[in-house]
């Protein structure tokens, strides 16, 4: 009997409506554990399940995501960093599943079997405890809804309208207050600080682009985990990288106060 190899795999899910929680699997990344060399990517070639879920689907955008994933995944030196970045960099539209493990004698055959199994259907939402960025995002949404302002907010705002075409960054919530444009974005530092440091380093240029294109002064609040370990040097560095670049930082527990201020500033 041939030796069984341990394979780690991740699914990329297309979720056009995070509130409904319905999704379809569109991508699969498989890596052989340990010193194994097998690492492959598969994307669906049949977009009909995704089209049933979202008739307005932008398949060209998803194909661009596939090209980007393949390019990054090919370099063994960058692969693990890329996977960590993916946990935070994709918008609510595309999400990465937690790591799963399977044993197989032939990895090349197994990835085809996994793709055949997972790329078939639209999945209904499962009841689970949210974690990381998703948990913070849900707390933000609930606080805004409680104060009656959710329907007045801009949501999932693409930054490419201010920067340039292809910019993948989308911020979660925003509203106008006089001459200001206030953005709020969920940032979890529990698994990685990459999202926080990237946001901090990008914001000065992003703010300048918003002023130039929209004629309004932007403010960005990063809403972070409540129970961060402030003895962790990476977390402290990430928080400082945001505040030093004029990104305001609040914990998720402050969301009722933030939502109440939004209610007042929106005149409700």
C-alpha positions in Angstrom: 0.0 0.0 0.0 1.4 3.4 -1.0 2.2 5.9 1.7 -0.6 8.3 2.7 0.4 11.9 2.4 -1.2 14.6 4.6 -2.7 17.4 2.6 -3.8 20.8 3.9 -6.5 22.5 1.9 -8.4 25.8 2.0 -11.5 26.8 0.1 -12.3 30.2 -1.4 -16.0 31.1 -1.0 -18.0 33.6 -3.0 -20.4 35.3 -0.6 -22.3 38.2 -2.2 -24.4 38.9 0.8 -22.6 38.5 4.2 -25.9 39.1 6.0 -27.6 36.1 4.4 -24.5 34.0 4.7 -25.1 32.0 1.6 -22.0 31.0 -0.4 -20.6 28.9 -3.2 -17.1 27.5 -3.3 -15.1 28.8 -6.3 -11.5 28.1 -5.4 -9.4 25.3 -3.8 -5.8 25.5 -2.6 -4.0 22.3 -1.6 -0.6 22.0 0.1 1.3 18.8 1.1 2.2 19.1 4.8 5.8 18.9 6.1 8.5 18.9 3.4 6.2 17.7 0.7 6.4 19.6 -2.6 2.8 19.3 -3.8 1.0 22.7 -3.9 -1.8 23.3 -6.4 -4.7 25.6 -7.0 -8.0 24.8 -8.7 -10.8 27.2 -9.5 -14.3 26.3 -10.8 -14.8 26.3 -14.5 -18.6 26.2 -14.1 -20.0 29.5 -12.8 -23.6 28.4 -12.9 -23.9 27.8 -9.1 -22.5 31.2 -8.4 -24.8 32.8 -11.0 -27.8 31.2 -9.3 -26.6 32.8 -6.1 -25.9 36.2 -7.7 -27.3 37.0 -11.1 -25.1 40.1 -11.2 -21.9 38.2 -10.6 -18.7 39.7 -12.1 -17.0 36.6 -13.5 -14.2 38.7 -15.0 -13.3 40.0 -11.5 -13.3 36.4 -10.1 -11.1 35.3 -12.9 -8.7 38.1 -12.0 -8.7 36.8 -8.5 -7.8 33.4 -9.8 -4.8 34.7 -11.7 -3.6 36.6 -8.6 -3.9 33.6 -6.4 -2.1 31.3 -8.9 0.7 33.8 -9.2 1.2 34.2 -5.5 0.8 30.4 -4.8 3.6 29.4 -7.2 6.3 30.9 -5.1 7.1 28.6 -2.1 9.0 31.4 -0.3 5.9 33.6 -0.3 3.1 31.0 0.0 2.7 31.0 3.7 2.8 34.8 4.0 0.2 34.9 1.2 -2.1 32.6 3.1 -1.8 34.7 6.2 -2.6 37.8 4.2 -5.6 36.2 2.6 -7.2 35.8 6.0 -7.7 39.5 6.2 -7.2 41.0 2.7 -10.2 39.7 0.9 -13.4 41.6 1.2 -16.7 40.1 2.5 -17.4 39.1 -1.1 -14.6 36.4 -1.1 -13.7 34.6 2.1 -11.2 31.9 2.8 -12.3 28.8 4.8 -10.3 27.5 7.8 -7.6 24.9 7.1 -8.8 21.3 6.6 -6.7 18.2 6.4 -7.1 15.0 4.3 -4.9 12.0 3.8 -4.3 10.7 0.3 -1.9 8.5 -1.6 -1.9 10.6 -4.8 -2.2 14.4 -4.2 -2.9 15.2 -7.8 -5.8 12.8 -7.9 -7.1 14.0 -4.5 -7.3 17.7 -5.5 -9.5 16.8 -8.5 -11.8 14.8 -6.2 -12.0 17.6 -3.7 -12.7 20.1 -6.5 -15.4 17.9 -7.9 -17.0 17.6 -4.5 -16.9 21.2 -3.3 -17.6 23.1 -6.5 -21.2 21.8 -6.9 -23.8 23.7 -4.9 -24.9 26.8 -3.1 -24.4 26.4 0.6 -26.9 27.7 3.1 -25.5 29.5 6.2 -24.4 27.4 9.1 -24.9 28.4 12.7 -21.4 29.0 14.1 -19.6 31.3 16.4 -18.0 34.0 14.3 -14.3 34.8 14.9 -11.7 37.4 14.1 -12.6 40.2 11.7 -16.1 38.7 11.0 -17.0 38.8 14.7 -15.9 42.5 14.9 -17.8 43.3 11.7 -21.0 41.7 13.1 -20.7 43.7 16.3 -20.3 46.9 14.3 -23.3 46.1 12.1 -25.4 45.2 15.2 -24.5 48.5 16.9 -25.4 50.6 13.9 -28.7 48.7 13.5 -29.6 49.1 17.1 -29.2 52.9 16.8 -31.3 52.9 13.6 -28.6 54.2 11.3 -27.5 51.1 9.4 -29.7 51.9 6.4 -28.1 55.4 6.1 -24.6 54.1 5.9 -22.5 53.3 2.9 -21.2 49.8 3.2 -18.4 47.7 1.6 -17.0 50.9 0.0 -14.5 50.2 -2.8 -11.4 52.4 -2.5 -10.6 52.1 -6.2 -13.1 54.9 -6.8 -10.6 57.1 -5.1 -7.3 55.4 -5.9 -7.1 53.4 -9.2 -8.8 50.6 -10.9 -8.0 47.2 -9.4 -7.4 48.4 -5.8 -8.8 45.5 -3.8 -9.4 47.4 -0.6 -12.9 47.9 0.6 -13.9 49.6 3.9 -16.8 48.3 5.8 -19.0 51.3 6.8 -19.0 55.1 6.2 -21.2 58.2 6.5 -20.9 61.9 5.7 -20.8 64.4 8.6 -20.7 68.0 7.3 -17.4 68.2 5.4 -16.1 64.9 6.6 -16.4 61.4 5.4 -16.1 58.9 8.4 -15.0 55.4 7.6 -15.1 52.4 10.0 -13.4 49.1 9.3 -13.1 45.9 11.3 -9.5 44.9 12.0 -8.6 41.7 13.9 -5.1 41.3 15.2 -5.7 37.9 16.7 -4.2 35.8 13.9 -2.0 38.3 12.1 -1.1 42.0 12.3 -0.7 42.3 8.5 -4.1 43.9 7.9 -3.4 46.5 10.6 0.0 47.5 9.4 -1.1 47.6 5.7 -4.0 49.8 6.6 -1.8 52.1 8.6 0.8 52.5 5.9 -1.8 53.0 3.2 -4.0 55.6 4.9 -2.0 58.8 4.4 -2.0 58.3 0.6 -5.5 57.1 0.6 -6.7 60.1 2.6 -5.0 62.4 0.1 -6.7 60.6 -2.8 -10.1 60.9 -1.2 -9.6 64.7 -0.6 -8.6 65.1 -4.2 -11.4 63.1 -5.7 -14.3 63.7 -3.3 -13.4 67.1 -1.9 -14.0 65.9 1.6 -11.8 65.1 4.6 -11.7 61.4 5.5 -11.5 60.0 9.0 -10.8 56.3 9.5 -11.6 54.3 12.6 -10.2 50.8 12.9 -12.3 48.7 15.2 -10.1 46.0 16.8 -10.6 43.0 19.1 -11.6 43.8 22.7 -9.1 41.5 24.4 -5.8 42.1 22.7 -2.5 41.1 24.4 -0.8 44.5 24.8 2.4 42.7 25.9 2.7 41.3 22.4 5.3 43.4 20.6 3.8 42.8 17.1 0.3 43.8 18.3 1.7 47.0 19.9 3.7 47.8 16.7 0.6 47.3 14.6 -1.6 49.5 16.7 1.2 52.2 16.6 1.5 51.9 12.9 -2.2 52.8 12.6 -2.3 55.7 15.1 1.0 57.2 13.8 -0.7 57.4 10.4 -3.9 59.1 11.7 -6.0 55.9 11.8 -8.2 56.1 14.9 -8.4 52.8 16.9 -11.4 51.7 19.0 -12.2 48.4 20.5 -15.4 46.6 19.5 -16.9 47.3 22.9 -17.0 51.0 22.0 -19.3 50.4 19.1 -22.5 51.5 21.0 -20.9 54.9 21.6 -19.7 55.1 18.0 -23.1 54.2 16.7 -24.8 56.8 19.0 -22.5 59.5 17.7 -23.4 58.5 14.1 -27.1 58.7 15.0 -26.6 62.3 16.3 -24.4 63.4 13.3 -26.9 61.9 10.9 -29.7 64.0 12.5 -31.8 61.1 13.8 
